[in-house]
Amino acid sequence: MRVYMQTPAAEDHAPRYYQLLVQEDLLEGWTLIREWGQQGSPGRVKRDHFASLEATLQACIKVRDTQIDKGYQVVFSKGQELMP
């Protein structure tokens, strides 16, 4: 699953992005990969490991909602649908 969010563009700087990826790992667990930064620049990456898909999706929803509260807008979403 992938969720890509972005802030609206401003006159004096490029928009910021925040990307969430949910992937199954090789040890029967799940990883939530978060990448964020300014469009056109290298971003930061953080990985969080979870034992179940449900826990990973809950964490993904929480992060997504937090970023939406900060002004990000979902631009692209692919994969399993997340609850609003």
Backbone bond lengths (Angstrom), bond angles and torsions (degrees), N, CA, C in turn:
res aa  C-N    CA-C-N  psi(-1)  N-CA   C-N-CA  omega(-1)  CA-C   N-CA-C  phi
1 M - - - 1.421 - - 1.526 108.54 -
2 R 1.321 115.43 147.74 1.459 120.82 -179.80 1.522 109.21 -142.59
3 V 1.335 116.57 134.65 1.464 123.02 173.74 1.519 106.71 -128.13
4 Y 1.335 116.75 125.26 1.462 122.15 179.49 1.519 108.13 -116.71
5 M 1.334 116.77 125.49 1.464 122.43 -179.51 1.525 109.60 -123.58
6 Q 1.321 114.61 157.05 1.459 119.32 -177.38 1.530 108.89 -150.92
7 T 1.336 115.82 148.44 1.462 119.92 173.40 1.522 108.32 -85.92
8 P 1.327 117.52 156.42 1.468 119.23 176.13 1.540 110.09 -62.49
9 A 1.316 116.11 146.90 1.467 121.23 179.19 1.522 110.10 -69.33
10 A 1.322 115.59 142.13 1.464 122.01 175.76 1.529 108.33 -114.51
11 E 1.315 116.40 162.38 1.468 120.54 -177.44 1.521 112.57 -65.15
12 D 1.332 117.49 -36.02 1.463 120.22 -171.59 1.530 115.17 -97.36
13 H 1.343 118.63 -4.61 1.460 119.47 177.99 1.530 111.47 -157.14
14 A 1.318 114.60 159.22 1.465 121.01 179.91 1.534 109.75 -70.78
15 P 1.325 117.03 155.58 1.464 119.25 178.16 1.530 111.58 -66.52
16 R 1.316 116.02 155.75 1.456 122.30 175.50 1.515 108.70 -95.33
17 Y 1.337 116.59 151.75 1.461 120.74 179.06 1.523 110.43 -126.21
18 Y 1.318 115.08 158.64 1.469 122.78 176.11 1.516 106.25 -145.56
19 Q 1.316 117.40 122.97 1.459 121.99 -177.31 1.527 109.65 -121.52
20 L 1.319 116.18 136.51 1.459 123.00 177.45 1.518 108.81 -119.06
21 L 1.321 116.48 130.62 1.468 121.99 177.82 1.526 108.38 -128.05
22 V 1.327 116.83 133.85 1.459 122.31 174.93 1.523 107.06 -111.83
23 Q 1.343 115.94 123.17 1.457 120.49 -178.32 1.521 110.01 -136.04
24 E 1.327 115.62 144.08 1.453 120.79 173.37 1.521 108.45 -78.92
25 D 1.330 116.56 137.49 1.459 118.17 178.72 1.530 110.46 -96.87
26 L 1.308 117.45 -179.88 1.463 122.02 -175.19 1.528 113.61 -80.64
27 L 1.321 117.64 -8.58 1.459 121.73 -176.91 1.524 111.98 -108.50
28 E 1.333 116.98 29.73 1.453 124.62 178.83 1.523 113.21 62.32
29 G 1.294 116.76 30.05 1.453 123.01 174.55 1.519 109.17 -119.45
30 W 1.320 115.39 -171.70 1.464 121.16 -178.63 1.520 109.61 -133.40
31 T 1.323 116.29 150.50 1.457 122.30 -179.43 1.519 109.89 -126.01
32 L 1.330 115.42 132.83 1.463 122.22 171.04 1.519 106.24 -102.24
33 I 1.326 115.89 116.26 1.459 121.91 179.83 1.521 107.68 -103.98
34 R 1.332 115.64 124.34 1.466 121.12 178.16 1.520 108.69 -114.30
35 E 1.319 116.00 130.34 1.464 121.43 177.52 1.515 107.50 -129.99
36 W 1.349 117.23 134.59 1.451 119.62 -179.26 1.524 110.32 -150.41
37 G 1.316 114.86 159.14 1.459 120.50 179.16 1.513 111.00 162.85
38 Q 1.320 115.68 -166.64 1.460 122.13 178.51 1.522 108.69 -94.28
39 Q 1.311 115.88 136.17 1.463 121.44 -179.06 1.525 109.79 -53.83
40 G 1.334 116.93 130.45 1.455 121.80 179.14 1.517 114.20 89.16
41 S 1.321 118.00 -1.79 1.458 122.68 179.14 1.526 109.30 -122.44
42 P 1.334 117.00 156.53 1.468 118.48 175.86 1.524 109.62 -61.90
43 G 1.308 116.03 140.94 1.456 120.48 -178.99 1.518 112.07 -104.87
44 R 1.322 114.70 -178.83 1.460 122.03 175.58 1.518 108.53 -101.30
45 V 1.321 116.29 151.25 1.463 121.44 -179.44 1.521 108.82 -130.83
46 K 1.333 115.84 136.50 1.457 121.79 174.77 1.518 108.21 -134.77
47 R 1.335 116.29 138.80 1.462 122.31 179.69 1.520 109.62 -118.95
48 D 1.328 116.37 131.67 1.457 122.56 176.39 1.523 108.04 -121.77
49 H 1.332 116.86 131.04 1.464 122.00 -177.17 1.524 110.41 -101.92
50 F 1.335 115.96 141.58 1.454 123.10 -178.97 1.526 109.10 -134.92
51 A 1.334 115.83 154.35 1.462 121.02 -179.17 1.524 112.24 -80.49
52 S 1.337 117.80 -26.08 1.464 119.99 -175.82 1.524 111.29 -132.47
53 L 1.328 114.51 157.27 1.461 120.33 176.68 1.521 110.37 -64.38
54 E 1.323 117.54 -39.15 1.461 121.27 -178.72 1.532 111.44 -60.20
55 A 1.327 117.04 -44.98 1.465 121.04 178.70 1.525 110.82 -64.03
56 T 1.321 116.75 -38.10 1.462 120.98 179.11 1.520 110.82 -65.64
57 L 1.339 116.56 -43.85 1.463 120.23 179.58 1.521 111.47 -65.91
58 Q 1.326 117.96 -38.48 1.465 120.46 176.85 1.520 110.94 -61.91
59 A 1.331 117.06 -42.77 1.461 121.13 177.66 1.522 110.83 -64.20
60 C 1.337 116.69 -40.10 1.463 121.78 179.32 1.526 110.36 -62.35
61 I 1.325 116.66 -44.76 1.466 121.33 179.33 1.530 110.38 -62.28
62 K 1.322 116.38 -42.69 1.464 120.44 -179.93 1.521 111.37 -62.22
63 V 1.340 116.95 -45.88 1.467 120.80 179.36 1.527 110.00 -64.57
64 R 1.345 116.51 -44.84 1.470 120.31 179.30 1.532 111.00 -57.64
65 D 1.326 117.20 -47.33 1.464 121.01 -178.84 1.528 111.96 -64.75
66 T 1.326 116.92 -37.69 1.468 120.96 177.10 1.527 110.45 -62.25
67 Q 1.330 116.87 -44.09 1.468 120.21 -179.58 1.528 111.55 -68.92
68 I 1.329 117.56 -36.01 1.471 120.33 176.42 1.522 109.56 -62.46
69 D 1.335 117.52 -40.34 1.468 121.58 177.23 1.525 111.56 -63.05
70 K 1.329 117.40 -25.20 1.468 122.18 179.15 1.527 112.62 -87.92
71 G 1.338 117.71 1.31 1.456 120.09 175.82 1.517 115.75 108.43
72 Y 1.321 118.05 -0.19 1.468 120.79 176.95 1.522 109.75 -75.88
73 Q 1.323 116.11 150.84 1.459 122.56 176.83 1.528 108.09 -123.09
74 V 1.339 115.98 138.23 1.460 119.92 177.95 1.525 108.13 -71.16
75 V 1.322 116.19 121.65 1.453 122.85 -179.37 1.527 110.36 -99.87
76 F 1.331 115.74 -35.87 1.459 121.41 -173.51 1.523 108.76 -148.24
77 S 1.321 115.60 135.90 1.459 120.61 175.81 1.516 108.15 -142.12
78 K 1.330 116.97 130.46 1.453 121.08 -178.75 1.522 108.73 -137.93
79 G 1.305 116.46 137.73 1.448 120.85 179.25 1.508 111.44 109.71
80 Q 1.315 115.79 -154.62 1.464 121.80 -177.93 1.526 109.94 -59.28
81 E 1.319 115.76 136.21 1.467 120.70 179.69 1.527 110.09 -71.25
82 L 1.320 116.09 137.60 1.456 121.95 176.41 1.515 108.99 -99.57
83 M 1.283 115.75 145.01 1.470 120.61 178.24 1.528 108.54 -64.67
84 P 1.340 118.80 146.19 1.475 120.81 179.54 1.505 113.68 -66.57
